[in-house]
Amino acid sequence: VTPSKRVEVALRGFAAARPQLGDSLFVIVGRRAEFDESVIEALGITPQVRMPGSVPMEEFLTYLIAVDVVVNLRYPYGGESSGTLMRALGAGKACLVSKMPMWADFPDDVTGAMPVGEGEVEALAAALTQLKSHPEERVAMGERARRYARLECSLERSVDAYLALARQTAPSANADQLKAMTAAL
């Protein structure tokens, strides 16, 4: 849980939406690095926040399956991808992400893109409220996420993309060299 994951922004959005969220909980899973936990108390949401810390993968996946919405914000952007986001899409979860280049390839109906900076907290609060008050919309978003992950983010699709890049990068490679690249992938 690093500053670039914008946990404080996510907590502020949750706190702003709190009156409409009923008995919802906010769960922060992961090792806490450079995160000021006092913001939770300051926002008055201590009873609604759970922080199990760093957990084994099996337990992490249990949390992932249990949640209704995954908030996966990032800024600044370092070109990285998010293993949590890929797992959440594959699990069919409604995902709210930062409107950043790294996630621009996701169709608009697969993830909810939150602005970064001005209006971010308000947009997140509105999205959380919408997904809570319209569970059918949340489920449909999750199904679109699952379908997208299955069709576009599979290991086979990734290998094909790397192989296409290798062919483009080394167009004169012979069949044996391409076979070696494929085996390496």
Backbone as JSON, one array per atom type, in Angstrom:
{
  "sequence": "VTPSKRVEVALRGFAAARPQLGDSLFVIVGRRAEFDESVIEALGITPQVRMPGSVPMEEFLTYLIAVDVVVNLRYPYGGESSGTLMRALGAGKACLVSKMPMWADFPDDVTGAMPVGEGEVEALAAALTQLKSHPEERVAMGERARRYARLECSLERSVDAYLALARQTAPSANADQLKAMTAAL",
  "N": [[0.87, -1.16, 0.0], [1.25, 1.66, -1.19], [2.01, 5.21, -1.62], [1.39, 5.83, -4.32], [-0.76, 4.25, -4.87], [-2.95, 5.49, -3.92], [-4.55, 5.25, -1.6], [-5.49, 6.9, 0.45], [-7.07, 8.73, -0.98], [-9.01, 6.95, -1.94], [-10.14, 6.15, 0.5], [-11.21, 8.61, 1.32], [-13.13, 8.98, -0.67], [-14.8, 6.81, -0.1], [-15.59, 7.55, 2.51], [-17.01, 9.89, 1.92], [-19.14, 8.84, 0.54], [-20.29, 7.3, 2.43], [-22.84, 7.65, 3.89], [-24.67, 6.62, 2.03], [-23.89, 4.04, 1.69], [-24.65, 2.11, 3.48], [-24.1, -0.8, 5.38], [-21.57, -1.25, 4.39], [-18.13, -2.25, 4.04], [-14.69, -1.23, 4.0], [-11.9, -2.64, 2.76], [-8.48, -3.0, 3.14], [-6.0, -4.63, 1.7], [-2.78, -5.8, 1.98], [0.73, -5.09, 2.39], [1.47, -2.39, 4.43], [2.96, 0.44, 3.46], [4.34, 3.52, 3.93], [1.85, 4.73, 4.51], [-0.46, 6.71, 6.05], [-2.23, 5.85, 8.64], [-3.81, 7.3, 10.36], [-5.6, 8.86, 9.02], [-7.9, 7.4, 8.66], [-9.22, 7.37, 11.13], [-9.56, 10.14, 11.36], [-11.39, 10.6, 9.33], [-13.58, 9.42, 10.37], [-14.31, 6.76, 9.96], [-13.42, 4.44, 11.1], [-14.75, 2.09, 12.22], [-15.67, 0.88, 9.89], [-13.54, 0.06, 8.38], [-11.22, -2.39, 7.44], [-8.05, -3.85, 7.89], [-6.18, -6.2, 7.03], [-3.52, -6.45, 6.39], [-0.48, -7.72, 4.93], [-1.08, -10.71, 3.3], [-1.2, -14.31, 2.75], [-1.37, -15.58, -0.65], [-3.65, -17.21, -1.1], [-5.44, -16.35, 0.89], [-5.63, -13.67, 0.13], [-6.97, -13.98, -2.32], [-9.37, -14.96, -1.35], [-10.39, -12.68, -0.05], [-10.65, -11.1, -2.34], [-12.63, -12.46, -3.79], [-14.72, -12.1, -2.02], [-15.37, -9.37, -2.0], [-17.42, -6.68, -3.34], [-16.76, -4.55, -4.99], [-13.78, -3.4, -6.49], [-11.38, -1.08, -5.79], [-8.93, 0.39, -7.52], [-6.74, 2.45, -7.71], [-4.21, 4.51, -9.22], [-1.52, 6.72, -9.18], [1.35, 8.61, -9.06], [1.93, 7.46, -12.42], [3.84, 4.76, -13.39], [4.21, 3.16, -15.56], [3.64, 0.61, -14.95], [1.76, -2.47, -14.59], [-1.16, -3.93, -13.05], [-1.35, -6.59, -10.98], [-3.33, -7.19, -9.14], [-5.55, -5.88, -10.26], [-5.84, -7.34, -12.67], [-6.47, -9.86, -11.65], [-8.84, -9.21, -10.34], [-10.52, -8.44, -12.47], [-10.65, -10.89, -13.81], [-11.98, -12.32, -11.85], [-14.44, -11.32, -12.07], [-15.22, -8.84, -10.98], [-16.56, -5.61, -10.28], [-14.68, -2.87, -11.15], [-12.99, 0.04, -10.17], [-10.91, 2.39, -11.48], [-8.0, 4.51, -11.87], [-8.1, 7.12, -14.24], [-5.95, 6.64, -16.44], [-3.13, 6.28, -18.69], [-2.24, 3.59, -18.63], [-4.48, 2.05, -18.28], [-6.12, 2.7, -20.31], [-6.74, 1.07, -22.42], [-8.76, -0.59, -21.6], [-12.14, -1.24, -22.22], [-14.75, 1.22, -21.86], [-17.0, 0.21, -20.57], [-16.07, -1.82, -19.01], [-14.37, -1.13, -16.88], [-14.63, 1.37, -14.35], [-13.56, 4.53, -14.87], [-11.82, 6.8, -12.99], [-11.26, 10.27, -12.51], [-8.04, 11.82, -12.1], [-6.85, 13.74, -9.5], [-8.37, 16.91, -9.26], [-11.74, 16.6, -8.41], [-11.64, 13.89, -8.08], [-12.18, 12.48, -5.62], [-14.89, 13.03, -5.32], [-15.93, 11.86, -7.67], [-15.3, 9.19, -7.23], [-16.8, 8.69, -4.91], [-19.38, 9.04, -5.97], [-19.42, 6.96, -7.87], [-19.13, 4.68, -6.22], [-21.49, 4.9, -4.73], [-23.41, 4.66, -6.8], [-22.89, 2.03, -7.71], [-23.48, 0.6, -5.41], [-26.19, 1.2, -4.99], [-27.33, 0.21, -7.27], [-27.26, -2.8, -7.76], [-27.55, -4.6, -9.88], [-26.32, -3.34, -11.99], [-23.71, -3.28, -11.07], [-23.13, -6.04, -11.0], [-23.4, -6.64, -13.72], [-21.32, -5.1, -14.78], [-19.18, -6.44, -13.63], [-19.45, -8.93, -14.9], [-18.9, -8.2, -17.53], [-16.26, -7.48, -17.14], [-15.14, -9.97, -16.44], [-15.54, -11.41, -18.82], [-14.03, -9.84, -20.61], [-11.46, -10.17, -19.49], [-11.13, -12.93, -19.85], [-11.17, -13.14, -22.65], [-9.36, -11.21, -23.63], [-7.12, -11.01, -21.95], [-5.82, -13.35, -21.47], [-3.31, -15.9, -20.87], [-2.52, -17.15, -23.22], [-3.23, -15.24, -25.14], [-1.49, -13.2, -24.41], [0.98, -14.42, -24.95], [0.73, -14.7, -27.72], [0.72, -11.99, -28.44], [3.29, -11.18, -27.61], [4.79, -12.81, -29.29], [4.02, -11.83, -31.79], [5.13, -9.29, -31.57], [7.82, -10.02, -31.41], [8.15, -11.1, -33.96], [7.72, -8.83, -35.48], [9.79, -7.22, -34.59], [12.01, -8.73, -35.22], [12.0, -9.42, -38.13], [13.42, -10.97, -39.93], [13.95, -13.32, -38.72], [14.43, -16.82, -38.56], [12.51, -19.89, -38.76], [13.4, -21.6, -36.7], [14.53, -19.8, -34.87], [12.27, -18.26, -34.19], [10.77, -20.29, -33.04], [12.35, -20.83, -30.81], [12.06, -18.38, -29.48], [9.33, -18.48, -28.95], [9.23, -20.73, -27.27], [10.65, -19.68, -25.12], [8.87, -17.74, -24.26]],
  "CA": [[0.0, 0.0, 0.0], [2.17, 2.78, -1.36], [1.3, 6.45, -1.96], [0.88, 5.86, -5.69], [-2.02, 3.5, -4.94], [-3.98, 6.48, -3.6], [-5.47, 4.71, -0.6], [-6.15, 8.0, 1.16], [-8.13, 9.22, -1.87], [-10.07, 5.95, -1.93], [-10.82, 6.26, 1.8], [-12.0, 9.85, 1.3], [-14.3, 8.71, -1.5], [-15.65, 5.92, 0.7], [-16.17, 8.34, 3.6], [-18.0, 10.81, 1.35], [-20.31, 8.05, 0.12], [-20.68, 6.48, 3.57], [-24.28, 7.64, 4.21], [-25.42, 5.83, 1.05], [-23.31, 2.7, 1.54], [-25.18, 1.16, 4.46], [-23.15, -1.5, 6.22], [-20.39, -1.58, 3.59], [-16.8, -2.19, 4.65], [-13.57, -0.91, 3.12], [-10.83, -3.55, 3.14], [-7.17, -2.69, 2.56], [-5.18, -5.82, 1.81], [-1.41, -5.58, 1.51], [1.7, -4.52, 3.33], [1.3, -0.95, 4.48], [4.21, 1.19, 3.39], [4.13, 4.96, 3.72], [0.42, 5.04, 4.54], [-0.82, 7.3, 7.33], [-3.5, 5.25, 9.07], [-4.61, 8.23, 11.16], [-6.64, 9.43, 8.16], [-9.11, 6.59, 8.85], [-9.89, 7.93, 12.31], [-9.94, 11.51, 11.05], [-12.57, 10.56, 8.46], [-14.69, 8.86, 11.14], [-14.76, 5.5, 9.35], [-12.67, 3.35, 11.7], [-15.51, 0.82, 12.32], [-15.96, 0.34, 8.57], [-12.3, -0.25, 7.68], [-10.48, -3.58, 7.86], [-6.71, -3.84, 7.33], [-5.5, -7.45, 7.41], [-2.09, -6.38, 6.06], [0.01, -8.64, 3.9], [-1.64, -12.04, 3.55], [-0.85, -15.28, 1.71], [-2.17, -15.44, -1.87], [-4.95, -17.86, -0.94], [-6.28, -15.45, 1.68], [-5.88, -12.52, -0.72], [-8.01, -14.36, -3.29], [-10.63, -15.04, -0.59], [-10.87, -11.3, 0.06], [-11.04, -10.65, -3.68], [-13.92, -13.07, -4.11], [-15.74, -11.61, -1.09], [-15.75, -7.97, -2.19], [-18.32, -6.33, -4.45], [-16.11, -3.56, -5.84], [-12.34, -3.24, -6.28], [-10.89, 0.27, -6.1], [-7.53, 0.18, -7.87], [-6.27, 3.74, -8.2], [-2.76, 4.66, -9.34], [-0.92, 7.95, -9.65], [1.77, 8.75, -10.45], [1.97, 6.29, -13.28], [5.21, 4.38, -13.71], [4.21, 2.21, -16.66], [3.38, -0.72, -14.42], [0.4, -3.01, -14.65], [-1.61, -4.3, -11.71], [-1.76, -7.97, -10.82], [-4.61, -7.18, -8.43], [-6.6, -5.53, -11.22], [-6.06, -8.45, -13.6], [-7.18, -10.91, -10.9], [-10.2, -8.72, -10.07], [-11.28, -8.56, -13.72], [-10.88, -12.32, -14.02], [-12.94, -12.78, -10.85], [-15.74, -10.72, -12.38], [-15.52, -7.76, -10.03], [-16.65, -4.23, -10.75], [-13.4, -2.25, -10.8], [-12.84, 1.47, -10.36], [-9.49, 2.62, -11.71], [-7.62, 5.87, -12.24], [-8.12, 7.37, -15.68], [-4.53, 6.75, -16.75], [-2.79, 5.58, -19.93], [-2.05, 2.15, -18.48], [-5.77, 1.37, -18.31], [-6.92, 3.28, -21.4], [-7.15, 0.01, -23.33], [-9.96, -1.25, -21.12], [-13.36, -0.59, -22.68], [-15.41, 2.05, -20.84], [-18.01, -0.53, -19.81], [-15.41, -2.88, -18.25], [-13.92, -0.52, -15.64], [-15.04, 2.75, -14.14], [-12.35, 5.36, -14.85], [-11.92, 7.96, -12.11], [-10.27, 11.31, -12.84], [-6.95, 11.98, -11.13], [-6.76, 15.14, -9.07], [-9.62, 17.61, -8.98], [-12.96, 15.85, -8.65], [-11.4, 12.45, -7.92], [-12.9, 11.97, -4.46], [-16.33, 13.12, -5.62], [-16.24, 10.86, -8.7], [-15.24, 7.88, -6.6], [-17.98, 8.59, -4.03], [-20.55, 8.86, -6.83], [-19.35, 5.62, -8.46], [-19.43, 3.71, -5.17], [-22.92, 5.03, -4.44], [-24.12, 4.1, -7.94], [-22.73, 0.57, -7.73], [-24.18, 0.06, -4.24], [-27.65, 1.35, -5.14], [-27.76, -0.52, -8.47], [-26.46, -4.04, -7.77], [-27.6, -5.24, -11.2], [-25.3, -2.65, -12.79], [-22.42, -3.75, -10.54], [-22.96, -7.42, -11.46], [-23.19, -6.6, -15.18], [-19.96, -4.59, -14.99], [-18.3, -7.55, -13.28], [-19.52, -9.94, -15.96], [-18.15, -7.67, -18.68], [-14.85, -7.58, -16.76], [-14.75, -11.38, -16.53], [-15.51, -11.76, -20.25], [-12.88, -9.14, -21.17], [-10.25, -10.83, -19.0], [-11.02, -14.24, -20.48], [-10.91, -13.02, -24.08], [-8.25, -10.3, -23.98], [-6.0, -10.99, -21.0], [-5.38, -14.73, -21.2], [-1.9, -16.19, -21.09], [-2.36, -17.43, -24.65], [-3.3, -13.95, -25.84], [-0.24, -12.5, -24.11], [2.05, -15.07, -25.71], [0.54, -14.32, -29.12], [1.14, -10.59, -28.6], [4.75, -11.15, -27.54], [5.3, -13.44, -30.49], [3.82, -10.86, -32.87], [6.14, -8.25, -31.38], [9.11, -10.61, -31.79], [8.18, -11.2, -35.43], [7.84, -7.47, -36.01], [11.11, -6.73, -34.22], [13.03, -9.54, -35.9], [11.29, -10.0, -39.27], [14.24, -11.92, -40.69], [14.2, -14.52, -37.91], [13.98, -18.04, -39.21], [11.55, -20.68, -38.01], [14.02, -22.1, -35.47], [14.66, -18.68, -33.93], [10.92, -17.96, -33.69], [10.39, -21.4, -32.16], [13.09, -20.61, -29.55], [11.4, -17.26, -28.8], [8.04, -18.98, -28.48], [9.5, -21.59, -26.12], [11.04, -18.81, -24.01], [7.66, -17.08, -23.77]],
  "C": [[0.91, 1.22, 0.0], [1.39, 4.04, -1.72], [0.72, 6.46, -3.37], [-0.42, 5.08, -5.84], [-3.2, 4.29, -4.39], [-5.03, 5.97, -2.6], [-6.19, 5.83, 0.14], [-7.29, 8.58, 0.32], [-9.31, 8.25, -1.86], [-10.85, 6.0, -0.62], [-11.69, 7.52, 1.86], [-13.26, 9.68, 0.46], [-15.3, 7.82, -0.77], [-16.35, 6.7, 1.8], [-17.25, 9.29, 3.08], [-19.28, 10.08, 0.96], [-20.93, 7.28, 1.29], [-22.17, 6.51, 3.89], [-25.12, 6.77, 3.26], [-24.95, 4.37, 0.98], [-23.77, 1.69, 2.58], [-24.08, 0.53, 5.3], [-21.88, -1.93, 5.47], [-19.1, -1.43, 4.4], [-15.78, -1.83, 3.58], [-12.4, -1.76, 3.61], [-9.56, -3.18, 2.4], [-6.29, -3.92, 2.79], [-3.8, -5.51, 1.22], [-0.54, -4.96, 2.6], [1.58, -3.0, 3.27], [2.65, -0.26, 4.52], [3.86, 2.65, 3.1], [2.65, 5.32, 3.65], [0.07, 5.51, 5.95], [-2.21, 6.81, 7.74], [-4.38, 6.2, 9.88], [-5.73, 8.87, 10.34], [-7.97, 8.67, 8.34], [-9.91, 7.13, 10.03], [-10.39, 9.34, 12.03], [-11.2, 11.58, 10.19], [-13.79, 9.96, 9.17], [-15.2, 7.53, 10.59], [-14.03, 4.28, 9.94], [-13.49, 2.05, 11.8], [-15.77, 0.14, 10.96], [-14.71, -0.1, 7.8], [-11.64, -1.48, 8.3], [-9.12, -3.54, 7.16], [-5.98, -5.12, 7.76], [-4.01, -7.45, 7.12], [-1.73, -7.33, 4.94], [-0.47, -10.05, 4.26], [-1.16, -13.01, 2.47], [-1.82, -15.16, 0.53], [-3.56, -16.06, -1.72], [-5.93, -16.97, -0.17], [-6.62, -14.19, 0.88], [-7.02, -12.82, -1.7], [-9.37, -14.52, -2.6], [-11.23, -13.65, -0.4], [-11.39, -10.81, -1.29], [-12.4, -11.21, -4.07], [-15.03, -12.47, -3.26], [-16.22, -10.2, -1.39], [-16.69, -7.78, -3.37], [-17.63, -5.43, -5.47], [-14.63, -3.5, -5.48], [-11.98, -1.82, -6.71], [-9.39, 0.12, -6.3], [-7.01, 1.45, -8.53], [-4.75, 3.74, -8.28], [-2.43, 6.05, -9.86], [0.18, 8.31, -8.66], [1.91, 7.39, -11.14], [3.41, 5.98, -13.66], [5.3, 3.36, -14.82], [3.89, 0.79, -16.22], [1.96, -1.19, -14.71], [0.04, -3.45, -13.23], [-2.08, -5.75, -11.71], [-3.1, -8.06, -10.11], [-5.75, -6.87, -9.4], [-6.89, -6.69, -12.16], [-6.81, -9.58, -12.9], [-8.63, -10.49, -10.65], [-11.07, -8.81, -11.32], [-11.63, -10.02, -13.97], [-11.9, -12.89, -13.05], [-14.32, -12.17, -11.07], [-16.16, -9.64, -11.4], [-15.66, -6.43, -10.76], [-15.39, -3.53, -10.25], [-13.42, -0.76, -11.12], [-11.35, 1.77, -10.4], [-9.25, 4.09, -12.0], [-7.64, 5.99, -13.76], [-6.69, 7.7, -16.1], [-4.23, 5.96, -18.01], [-2.69, 4.07, -19.79], [-3.36, 1.39, -18.55], [-6.67, 1.91, -19.41], [-7.41, 2.22, -22.38], [-8.41, -0.72, -22.88], [-11.19, -0.51, -21.66], [-14.06, 0.15, -21.53], [-16.42, 1.27, -20.0], [-17.41, -1.67, -18.98], [-14.91, -2.35, -16.91], [-14.53, 0.89, -15.55], [-13.8, 3.6, -13.97], [-12.6, 6.64, -14.04], [-10.89, 9.0, -12.52], [-9.19, 11.32, -11.76], [-6.86, 13.46, -10.79], [-8.12, 15.71, -8.76], [-10.83, 16.76, -9.35], [-12.84, 14.35, -8.42], [-12.21, 11.85, -6.77], [-14.4, 11.95, -4.75], [-16.75, 12.06, -6.65], [-16.25, 9.46, -8.1], [-16.44, 7.67, -5.69], [-19.24, 8.34, -4.86], [-20.57, 7.46, -7.44], [-19.67, 4.55, -7.43], [-20.92, 3.72, -4.82], [-23.76, 4.39, -5.55], [-24.07, 2.57, -7.93], [-23.42, -0.09, -6.54], [-25.7, 0.1, -4.45], [-28.21, 0.63, -6.37], [-26.95, -1.82, -8.6], [-26.48, -4.75, -9.13], [-26.56, -4.63, -12.14], [-23.9, -3.12, -12.37], [-22.13, -5.17, -11.04], [-22.69, -7.45, -12.96], [-21.79, -6.1, -15.51], [-18.95, -5.7, -14.7], [-18.29, -8.63, -14.34], [-18.78, -9.47, -17.21], [-16.64, -7.75, -18.4], [-14.35, -9.01, -16.9], [-14.6, -11.81, -18.0], [-14.28, -11.11, -20.92], [-11.58, -9.85, -20.77], [-10.05, -12.17, -19.7], [-10.62, -14.13, -21.95], [-9.64, -12.24, -24.4], [-7.01, -10.41, -23.11], [-5.48, -12.39, -20.67], [-3.89, -14.87, -21.45], [-1.63, -16.43, -22.57], [-2.34, -16.14, -25.46], [-2.01, -13.16, -25.63], [0.92, -13.09, -24.89], [1.94, -14.69, -27.17], [1.01, -12.89, -29.37], [2.66, -10.47, -28.54], [5.37, -11.74, -28.8], [5.15, -12.5, -31.7], [4.85, -9.75, -32.79], [7.52, -8.78, -31.78], [9.23, -10.7, -33.3], [8.37, -9.82, -36.06], [9.24, -6.91, -35.76], [12.21, -7.45, -34.98], [12.39, -10.22, -37.12], [12.11, -11.02, -40.05], [14.54, -13.19, -39.89], [13.67, -15.74, -38.64], [13.06, -18.82, -38.28], [12.14, -21.19, -36.7], [14.17, -20.99, -34.43], [13.31, -18.3, -33.36], [10.44, -19.05, -32.74], [11.08, -21.23, -30.79], [12.45, -19.45, -28.77], [10.08, -17.7, -28.2], [8.23, -19.85, -27.24], [9.87, -20.75, -24.9], [9.83, -18.11, -23.41], [6.79, -18.07, -23.02]]
}
